[in-house]
Amino acid sequence: MKEITILSGKGGTGKTSMAAALASVAQHSIFCDSDVDASDLHLLLHPQVLESHPFEGNYKALIDTEKCDSCGICEQVCRFDAIHTDSNGKFNVDGFQCEGCRLCERLCPSAAISSSRSLGNAWYVSDTRFGPLVHARMGAGEENSGKLVTQVRNKAREMAKERGIDFIINDGPPGIGCPVISSLSGTNLVLLVIEPSKSGLHDIKRLVQLVRDFKIPMKAVINKYDINAAMTLEIEAWLQAENIPLMEKLAFSEDFVHAMVHGKTIVEYDSNAAISQQINEIWKNLSQMND
């Protein structure tokens, strides 16, 4: 079983469109949406949810105003400026500011502060027209997304082993933060999706440095290469200097938008299009990777 993680370094490069397109041509695969902060692979795969599981988020403090003697120690020690007094002089916790360190709970002399974990997150096991999908949803302002990514990936691996599935296609999160690190650990190959822009090149350079720390092989695709020929040439030269194989260059196409409007992948929308043929070649290359 091999796991292919699709990353971009930034949002808007076409990473999820690429993941969905590969899902439509992959055989004997399971799909995993690790972009839990802004999960949207389900918009194209239209999953039928089979299992739903709550996921505990960060701790949040709560002050019992009946027990609180207004000593102010909690407000003084909170490094996140999450505790304030209201118009009645009562201390309250701002849930969006609280980072769940629980220091106020430990130091409160009146034992007026308690902490509980949020249940605003959930993860799912679903079925799609292409195969199984493991995905998640985070509530507004929720955190711990790195742990949720790990949960989603672990379930996908468990299902792949149980069913003898050959590949996991993992739609990873943008950036280089905790969720990306959680999506990288133990993966077999990273597919970089790059857009020809200054920000696209800048962010992919940071991502490559991170991936190399994990000693994971990489391959690249330049999406919308024809919108900026000069940047495309610069990215190609950089990839060559970094010994990262460039698999394909995909032209800008409004068909991606039309396909999304119809709830389809680009391959389903027009299987004879040049881009669809390129997607098939990309998958053929990926599916032949060595251990």
N, C-alpha and C positions, 0 to 999 in steps of 0.2 A: 504494500500500500504506500503510495506516494502522496505528499501534500504539496500543492502549489499555491503560494500566497501571492496575490496581486496587490501591489502597492504603488503609490504615486508620489509621495512626498508632499503633495498639496491636493486640495479639492478641485474638482472641475476638469480633470484631465481626460475623463472618459473611462475611469477605472471600473466602475460598476457596469457600464455598458459592455466593456470587454469581458468582465466576469460572466455576465448573462449570456453574451454571445458564445463564449466557450462552453457554458453549460448546455447550450442548445446543440452543440456538435459532439460533446464528450460522451463516451460510452462507459457504462458501468462505473459511475461516479456519484459522489455525494457532495452537496454544496453547503457552504458555511458562510454566513454573513457576519464577519468580525467587526464591521463598522457599527458597533452597537450604539454609539452616540447619535448617529444619524442613519439608521438602518433603512435602506431603500431597495435592496435587491428583490424583496418580496413584491415590489410594484410591477416588476416585469415577469416574475415567476408565478405569481398568483397562487400562493400556497394554500393548501387545505390543512388547517391545524389539526394534528393528531394528539399532541400532548402540550400542556401548558404548565409551567412551573414558576413560582415566585422566586425572586432572587433578592436576598437581603443587601441593602446598600450600607452607606456609612452610618455610624452612630450620630444621633442628634440629641442634644441636651434639652431638658425641660425643667423649668423651675416651678415648684409647688409654692404658690404665693401664700398659702396658709401656714406653711412651715418656715418660709423665708423671714429672717429677722432684719433684712436690708442692711447687712454689714458691709456689703460692697466688695468683698474679697474676690468674688467670681468675676466682677467687671474689671478689677485691677489686674488679674492674672491672665485674662483671655487675650491671647496674642492675635486673635483674628477679629477683634472688635465686634464680637457677636452678641454681647450682653449689654443691654441698655435699660434705662428706667422709662416707664410710660408716663402719661399725664397724671396718673394717680400716685407716682413715686414707687411703683412696683417694678421689680426687676424681671425682664423677659429675655428670651433667647431668639435671635434672628436666625431662623432655620437655614436661610440661604448663605449666611456668613459662617455658621458653625461648621467646623471641620471634623468634629467628632473625636477630639483628642481626649476628652473626659477629664481634663485637669480640674475644671471647676467642680465636677462631681466629687473628686477625691478630696478637694480642699474645703468644701463647704462645711462649716462647723455645725450647721443645723440639719444636715442631711436632707436638704430641701431640693437637691438637684438629682435627677435620674436621667439615664440615657437609654434610648431604644433605637433599634435599627429600622431603617425605612424599608417598606415593602412595595415601593413604587416601580420596581424593575421586574421584568419577567423574561423568560426564555422559552422557546418553542421548538418542538419537533414537528415538521410538516411534510406533506407530500406535494410534489409538483409534477407537471407534465414531463419534466426531464429526469426526475429522480428525487431522493430525499433532500430536504433542506433543514438545517439547524440555524435558527436566527433568534434575535432578542429585541426587546424594546426597553428603553430607559425613560422614566418619568422626567418631567421638567425639573431641572436643577439637581437631578440625581448624580451621584458619583460612583466610584469603585468600578469604572468601566473596564479597567485592566483585568480585574478578577472575573467580570462577566464575560470578557473575551475568552479567558482561559476556560471557563465553564462551557461555553458554546463549542470551542475547539475540542475539548475533551470528550464531549458527547458525540461529536462528529467522528472522532477517531474510534470511539467505542462501537458506534454503529457500523463503521467501515470494517472493523475487525470481525464483528459478529456476522456480517453479511458477505464477507469476502470481497468487498469492493476495492477496486484497483486504485482509484484516485479520489482525493479530496481537493476541490477547488474552493479556495478561501478568499473571499472578497475582503481585503484588509482595510483598516482605517487610514485616513490621510495623516500627514505630519510625521513626527519622529518621537512622540511622547509615549506614555505608559501603555496605551492600547496597542500601539504599533509593536512595542517590545513584546507584549503578551502574544501578539499574532505571529511573531517571528520564531519564538523558541520551539525548536524541534521540527520546523518545516524543512522540506527537501529542496525547494527551489523558489526563488522570488522572481516574479515577472514584473518588471518596471514599466509603467505606462507614463510616457513623458509627453508634455505639450511643448511646442517650440516657442517658448517665451523666456524672458529673463528670469522671472520668478520660477518658472518650471525648471530651468537649468539649476538655479540656485538651490531649490528645495530638493531636487533629485541628488545633488552632490551631498547634501547632509544625510539623506537617506542611505546612500551607498556607503558612507562612512559607518553608519549604524549597522547595516547588514553585514559588512565585513567584520565587525566585532564578533558576530555570531558564526563567521566562517561558512556562510550559506552561498551557494552559487547563484548567479543572477543572469537573466536575459532581459532584453529591452524591446519595447515597441514605441515608436514615435507616432502619436496620434495627431491628426490634423496638420500633418507635416507641411502642407502647401500654403498654410496661412502666413508663414514667415520663413521664406527660403534661407535667409541668412542665418537665423537661429538654428534651423534644422542642420545646416552644414556645421555649425559650431558644436551642436550636440553630438552629431556623428563623429566628429574629430575627437571630442572628449571621451565618448564611449570606446573608440578604438584605442585611445591612449590608456584607458582604464581596463582594457581587455574584457569588456562586457559585450557579448554578442548582440548585434542588432538583428532581430528576427524579421521585422516588417516595418514599413512606413505606410500608415493609413492616411488617405486623403480626407479632407473635410467633406462631409456629406450631410445634407439635410435629411437624408433617409433615416439617420439615427433618431432625429426628432419625430419624424412621421411614424417610425416603428414604436417609439415610446408612447405616442398618442394612442396607438392601436393596441398597446399593452403587449407588444411583441419584441423579440430580439431582432437585431439587424439581419441575422441569417434567416429567421422566419419570414421577415417582411419581404426580402428579395434574395432568395438563395442563389440566384444567378449573378448577382452584382459582384463587381471586382473585390469589394471589401469582404463580402461573404466568403469568397474563394480564399482570400488572405487569412481570414479567421480559421478556416479549415486547415490551412498550411501551418498556422501557428500551433493549433492543437496537435497536428500530426508530429510536429517537432517536439512539443512538450511531452507528449505521451511516450516518446521514445527515449526519454532521458535515462541516464544510468543511475545506479545507486549512489 
